Amino acid sequence: MSKNPVKLNNKKPDPFADMGELLSQNTYQSTFDFGTFEIDEEDKKYIIQREEILFNNFKTFSKSLYEICKALYEIKLKMKGDDTASFVAWYQHNKLSKDKVSELLKRYELFIQVPDKIEYISSLSIPAVKALTKKEVDIGVVDDILRLEIKNIDDINQKIFEAALVEETEEKKIE
């Protein structure tokens, strides 16, 4: 037996010790420069509260859109693809149009490609989703655009066009 007595720490752990850090992580902080536009404190406080509502609900919307796209994709797989009569009958029965189903399935392709960017992909316009999921667009180009989080359809189309020019030039060099 040891001659040195072991001191027990009788101090109970504080269940609220990490609360301050947790609250600071979950507290919305506006990044808008209100001072430049001379917005008074009362209006600033009101606007920041509304920003927080927008921010929190957009996060919820993004998660919901992801779940909708995923569920539709899984149903399509169970019904053996989107060209089957059963899948078409199913989505028509549920008041979904062919265009909406196509857009949601294409968006899900993007969610699968970069699963860590759900909010970004949710924010993409329908034309952006269509441009990024065209069969002739190289997957590496799509990946670059998604990683850079380019949202503007003109910028997306420009990046796709530039990549196609580079590919065309490289093909001519090979011939």
N, C-alpha and C positions, 0 to 999 in steps of 0.2 A: 504494500500500500504506500502511496506517495505521501511524503511529509508535507508537500506544498498543497494547501487546501485549494480546491477548485472553486473559483467564485462564479456563482450563477448570476446571470443577468436577469434580475427579477422585473426589469422594466418591460411592461407590456407593449407590443408593437402598436404604433399609432395607425389606425385604419385610414386616417385622413392625411397621412404624411405626403402622399403623392397627389393629393387633390388639387393643390395650387398649380402644379405642372400640367395636370390633365385639363384643368379649366383653361389655362392659357393656350393649350393646343386646340381646344374646341371653341374658343371665343372668336367670333368673326371680327376681322380687322379690315376696314376699308383702306384701299390704296389710292383712292382718288385724291387729287390735290385741290381741296376745297379752298385753300387760301388764295390760290391764283385767281379764282373766280369770285372772290369776296363774298362767299356764302356765309351767312351769319350762323352762330352756334346752334340756335334752335332748329333752323332748317337743316343744318348739317346732321344733327342728331336724328332727325326724322328720316332723312335720306339714307343714312347708314342703317337704320332699322329696316327700311324697305329693301336695301341692298341685301341685307342678311336674309330676308324672306326669299328674295330672288335666288340667292346663292344656295340656300338649303333646299328649296323646292326644285331647283335645277338638278341638284345631286340626286334627289328622289326620282325626278323624271328620267334621268339618265339610267338609273338602276332599273326602273320600270320598263323603259324602252328596250334595254338589254334583255330583260326577262321575256318580254313579248316576242322579240326576234328569236330568241332561243327556243321558246315553246313552239313557235310556228315552224322553225327548222326541224325540231324533233317530231312534230306531227307529220311534216312532209316525209321524213325518213320512214316513219311507221306506215305511211300510205304508199310507199315505194316510189317517191319522187313527185315533182310538181307537174308532170305531164299526164299523170293518171287521172282518169275520170273521177275516181273517189276523192282525190285531193281537191280537184276543181269544184266538185259538188259540195265538199265540206266547207271550203272557204266562201263559196257563194251563199251557202245556207247561213253562214255566220256574218253575212252582209259585208264581206271583204271583196274589194275589186282585185282584178288581176294585177293592176299597176301597184296597188298598196302592198299586196303579197310579195311582188317582185322587189319593191323597194326595201321591205323589211328583211327579206332573205339576203339581199345584197348587202345591207347594212350588217347583218350577222356575219357575213364573210369577213368584213372588216374587223368586227369585234374579235373574231377568231384569230385574225392575223396579228393584232396587237391588243391582247386582253387587258393590258395595264392602262389603256387609254379610253375607257368606257365613256367618260364625260366628253372628251374631245370628239369621238366618233358620233355620239348622240347629238352634238352641236352641228354636225355637217349638214349642209343643205341637200335636198334630194338630187339636184344636178351634180353636186360634188360626189355623192355616193355613186351615181350612175357613171360618172367619168372614171372614178377609181376602180370600178368593177367591170369595165369593158374587157372582153376576152383578149383583145390585141395589146392591152397595156401590160408591160412586163411587171412581174410581181416585185422585182427589186425596186423599180421606180415607185410603185405603190407603197412599198415599205418605207422608202426614203421620205415620201410625202407625209405618211402617217407619223413617222418618228419626228419630223420637223413640225408637225401639227399645223400644216398649211390649211386654212379654211376657205380662203377666197377662191371661187371657182375659176376666175381668170388666171390666178397664180398656179392653180392645180393644172389647168389645161396647158399653160406655158411650160411647166416642168415636164409634163408628158410629151409635149411637142419637141422640146429640146432633147429629151432622151431618145425619141424616135429618130431625130436627125443624127445623133451620135451613132446609134445602131445602124442606120442606113449607110453612113460614112464607113463604118468598120466593115460592113458587108461588101462594099465596093472595093475596099483594100484587099480583101480575101480573094476576090475574083481576079 
